[in-house]
Amino acid sequence: MKRVLLCALLALPMLAAAQDTLFGAGVRSRPKYDGSGDRTVDLVPVIRYYGDPWFARTTQGILEGGARWSVRRGLDVGAQAAYEQGPLDRDPGASFGVHLEADGTLGRVPVNALVRLRQHVDTDRGLELDTRANVGVYGAYGVAAGLFAQATWASEKHFAAYYGVRESGLLFTSLGALASYELTHRWQLVGSVEGRHLSDEAAKSAIVQRRSAAYASGGLAYRF
């Protein structure tokens, strides 16, 4: 149970309608920490709940919950608290912050963009800024699939706490794919694969053994 809780932020990104509530579990294969040459497999939850205004979700690699409000059609702002992995995969903590999320289409193609600021509760761990874009590429016969790209920036305190270097700026970039398959009206298979590459600044750290690593997730979720 402790392992499940400590690895909660690593849960799967979802492809589902915005108002669907999903709950389930899965597994994720990942490096022990970003830059590690060792790998581990975690048991992770799958959560997606959107109320008015409350939400909870495991998406974009983060387990978070909070409140969000619609600014205009397809554009939401929110505040969130999130679980955060600790340095070297030890001493996990939490963060709080704000985000801006947009949903729309390019022609008939669904797109989503997220900008999220996260300040660690332990202020010595600094802050991070995530930017992420998702695009749907397929949706038929019970299958939904998409591609995503992400870039994350971090403060000097974050680099010092997690990598032991006095740097700031770009932390990593990533590209990946995610998909879901409707087994029944209620049950869905979900999964994702991601390639992540650490920045030149992070690569200066003595603990970085590999700059690039793969992440893979798979699970089963129930739709309410």
C-alpha positions in Angstrom: 0.0 0.0 0.0 2.8 2.4 0.8 4.3 1.8 -2.6 1.0 2.6 -4.3 0.7 5.9 -2.4 4.3 7.0 -3.0 4.0 6.3 -6.8 0.6 7.9 -7.3 1.8 10.9 -9.3 3.1 8.5 -11.9 -0.4 7.4 -12.9 -1.6 7.2 -16.5 -2.7 10.1 -18.7 -6.3 9.6 -19.9 -8.1 9.9 -23.2 -11.8 10.4 -22.2 -14.6 12.8 -22.4 -14.1 15.7 -20.0 -17.2 14.8 -17.9 -16.4 11.1 -17.5 -15.4 9.9 -14.1 -12.8 7.2 -14.2 -11.3 5.1 -11.5 -8.9 2.1 -11.8 -5.4 0.9 -11.4 -2.4 0.0 -13.5 1.4 -0.4 -13.6 4.1 1.9 -14.8 7.7 1.1 -15.8 10.1 4.0 -15.3 13.6 5.0 -14.3 14.1 5.1 -10.5 14.4 8.8 -11.0 14.9 11.1 -14.0 18.5 10.4 -15.0 18.9 7.0 -13.3 20.2 4.0 -15.1 18.1 1.7 -12.9 14.4 0.9 -13.5 11.4 0.1 -11.4 7.8 -0.9 -11.9 5.1 0.7 -9.8 1.4 0.0 -9.1 -0.5 3.2 -9.8 -4.0 4.5 -9.6 -6.1 5.8 -12.5 -8.4 8.7 -11.4 -10.4 11.3 -13.4 -13.1 13.3 -11.8 -14.5 16.7 -12.9 -17.1 18.4 -10.8 -18.1 22.1 -10.5 -15.6 23.4 -9.5 -13.7 20.5 -7.9 -11.6 18.0 -9.8 -9.1 15.2 -9.1 -7.1 13.5 -11.8 -4.0 11.6 -12.7 -3.0 13.2 -15.9 0.1 14.8 -17.5 2.1 12.6 -15.1 0.8 14.3 -11.9 -1.7 13.2 -9.3 -3.5 16.4 -8.4 -6.7 17.8 -7.2 -8.2 21.3 -6.7 -10.7 23.6 -8.3 -11.1 25.1 -11.8 -13.3 27.6 -13.4 -14.3 28.3 -17.0 -13.1 31.6 -18.3 -14.7 31.1 -21.7 -15.7 28.2 -23.9 -12.8 25.8 -24.0 -10.6 27.7 -21.6 -10.2 27.0 -17.9 -8.1 28.4 -15.0 -7.5 26.6 -11.8 -5.6 26.0 -8.6 -4.3 22.7 -7.6 -2.4 20.7 -5.0 -0.3 17.7 -6.2 1.8 14.8 -5.1 5.5 15.2 -5.9 8.2 12.6 -6.2 11.2 13.3 -3.9 14.9 13.6 -4.9 16.4 10.3 -5.9 12.9 8.8 -5.5 13.0 9.4 -1.7 11.1 11.7 0.7 8.0 12.5 -1.4 6.2 15.7 -0.9 3.5 18.0 -2.2 3.2 21.1 -4.3 0.5 23.8 -4.9 0.0 26.1 -7.8 -2.1 27.3 -10.7 -2.8 26.2 -14.2 -4.4 27.3 -17.5 -5.9 24.7 -19.8 -7.4 25.1 -23.2 -9.4 22.6 -25.3 -10.3 23.1 -29.0 -10.0 21.7 -32.5 -7.8 22.3 -35.5 -10.2 21.5 -38.3 -11.6 18.2 -37.0 -8.6 17.3 -34.9 -9.1 17.7 -31.1 -6.2 19.5 -29.3 -5.5 20.4 -25.7 -2.8 22.7 -24.2 -1.8 23.0 -20.5 0.4 25.5 -18.7 0.9 24.7 -15.0 3.0 26.3 -12.3 4.0 24.1 -9.3 5.6 25.5 -6.1 6.8 22.7 -3.7 5.6 22.9 -0.2 9.2 22.3 0.9 10.4 25.6 -0.5 14.0 24.3 -0.7 12.7 22.2 -3.6 11.8 25.2 -5.7 9.2 25.5 -8.4 8.5 24.0 -11.8 6.6 25.2 -14.9 5.0 22.6 -17.2 3.9 23.3 -20.8 2.2 20.4 -22.6 0.2 19.9 -25.8 -1.9 16.9 -26.8 -3.4 16.1 -30.2 -5.9 13.4 -31.0 -4.9 11.2 -34.0 -7.5 8.4 -34.0 -11.0 7.7 -32.7 -13.1 4.8 -33.9 -14.2 1.3 -33.0 -13.8 2.0 -29.3 -10.2 3.2 -29.7 -9.0 6.7 -28.9 -5.3 7.6 -29.5 -3.3 10.8 -29.3 0.2 12.2 -29.2 1.7 14.7 -26.8 4.8 16.9 -26.2 5.9 18.5 -23.0 8.6 20.8 -21.7 9.3 21.5 -18.1 11.4 24.3 -16.6 12.7 24.5 -13.1 14.1 27.1 -10.6 17.7 27.0 -9.3 16.4 25.6 -5.9 14.8 22.7 -7.8 18.0 21.9 -9.7 20.0 22.1 -6.5 17.6 19.8 -4.5 17.1 17.2 -7.2 20.4 17.3 -9.1 22.9 19.1 -6.9 23.8 21.7 -9.5 23.3 25.5 -9.5 21.4 25.9 -12.7 17.9 27.0 -13.7 15.9 26.9 -16.9 14.8 23.9 -19.1 14.7 20.7 -17.0 13.5 18.1 -19.6 11.5 17.6 -22.8 9.3 14.6 -23.7 7.3 13.1 -26.6 4.8 10.3 -26.3 1.6 8.6 -27.3 -1.5 7.6 -25.2 -4.5 5.5 -26.0 -7.6 3.9 -24.5 -9.8 1.1 -25.7 -13.4 0.5 -24.6 -13.8 -3.1 -23.5 -17.4 -2.4 -22.6 -19.5 0.7 -22.0 -18.0 0.9 -18.5 -14.6 -0.6 -18.7 -11.6 0.8 -20.5 -8.0 -0.3 -21.1 -5.6 2.7 -21.0 -1.9 3.1 -21.7 0.9 5.4 -22.7 4.5 5.4 -23.8 6.9 8.4 -23.4 10.4 9.3 -24.2 12.0 11.8 -21.9 15.3 13.7 -22.4 17.0 15.7 -19.7 18.4 19.2 -20.6 22.0 20.1 -20.8 21.7 21.8 -17.4 20.4 18.7 -15.6 23.0 16.5 -17.4 25.8 18.3 -15.6 24.7 16.5 -12.4 26.9 13.7 -11.1 23.8 11.6 -10.4 22.7 11.6 -14.1 23.6 8.2 -15.7 21.3 8.5 -18.7 19.9 11.6 -20.3 17.1 9.8 -22.2 14.7 7.2 -20.8 11.4 5.5 -21.7 8.3 5.4 -19.6 5.4 2.9 -20.2 2.1 2.5 -18.5 -0.9 0.2 -18.8 -4.1 -0.2 -16.8 -7.8 -0.8 -16.5 -10.4 1.8 -15.5 -14.1 1.9 -14.7 -16.2 4.7 -16.1 -19.0 6.0 -14.0 
